[in-house]
Amino acid sequence: MRMSRSRVGVVVLFGVLSLTLTALAFPGMVGLEGKGGGGQDRLVASTKYGPVTEADRDFVVKVRAAGLWEYPLGELAMRRGTSKAMKEAGEHLVVGHAGLDAECRKVATELGITLPNKASPQQQEFVATVRGRQGKDFDATAVTIMRVTHGQIFPVIANIRATTRNTLVRELADLANDTVLDHMTVLEKTGLVGFGDVSFQQTAPAKLPKDRVTPPPPQPGEPTAVLTPRPDLNVRTGGPTLAPAATPSGG
């Protein structure tokens, strides 16, 4: 059976994209595989909001790091997306991560957690890869990378939400859950998510060296990077606003 020229173009595009994703080698989220392994349930601090484990601390850091690369990628999608749905996805990424990052910084201050100001080397590579694409290739690459990474973190959020004994971490997980769900939904509305490839990348990630997937610590005296809120976009990401002060709890 002969294939139309447009059909051939789609096949070629996703073939090239698949090779790109393999080269990027999506990792498991280091330090976020869940409790019970690698000392993740080890207590690192006692606070009035409940104990903080390594898994709790790593979760807060990873939420911060996610915004540091997904926010600029959202800005790219707003400027260079070739469809209305793509630009809308970019708006949701920007608004969602600005709000999530603001709450993450509050939680980190309360719990004494040091946050990075830069994304991990691999996350920075994701942004560079998307920035180097044009047109429909830009759209397809951005959507696939974002949908895979959101799909990887989604069950991690659920695990932290179910197991943490810290009220602030629990509330941050609630907000992260709603934000990530919103982002997956708008990415899927672009019509560019290849669910077969996405499912494979999510369930069979390659393992990379820890220094590739770990955001660097801030330098002494380095000012905290802030993701600029964008109320002008008038976008609701579906996530609730955390209460100004959570009720302290030890369990």
C-alpha positions, 0 to 999 in steps of 0.5 A: 500500500502506498503512503501519502506524502503527508503520512510519510512526513509524520512517520519520518518526524516521529522516527527522528524524534524517537532517536532523539529521545533515546539519545537523551536517555530519560533517567529515573528520578534519582532520589525519588524512587520511593521510600524503603530503598537507598535510605530514603526513609532516613530522618534528616530533620525534626520540625513542628510540621513533622519529621523530614526524611531524605525522600521529603527533602529530595522531593522539595528539591526536585519540585524546585528543579522542575520549575527551573527548566520547565518554566523557560521551556514554557516561555519558548512554547509561548513564543515559538509554538506553531499552534494555539494548543502549543502556545496554551500549553506553554502558558500553563507551564509558566503559570503553573511552575511560577505558583508551584515554585513560590510555594516550594520556596516557602516550604523550603524556608520553613523546613530548612531545605537548601534549594538549587538555583539551576536545573540539573545538567540533563534538564538543561540539556532538555531545554537546549535540545528543544531550543535547537528545533524549529517549526513542527519539530519544535512542537513535537520534541517539546511535547514529548520531552515534557509528557515523558518527564511529567509522566515519570514524576506523577506516581512519585508525587502520589507516593510522597503524598501517601507516605510523608508525615510532614504537613508542609510536604503533604500540601506541596505534594497536593499542589504538585499533583494538580499542577502536573495533572494540568500540564499533562492534560494540556500537552495531550491536547496538542495532539502530539503525544505518541503514547506508545513511545511515551509509555516506553520511555516512562517505564524503561528509563535509562540510568544516568550518573547522579551528577547528570540528574542532580541540580547543583547546590547554590554558591555561597551568597548567591541570590535565590532565583525567582520564577516571575508570576504571570497573572497577565496570562489569566490561566488557571492550572487547576492547583489549589493555593496553599494556606499561608500557615499550615497547622503543625503536626507531628504525624 
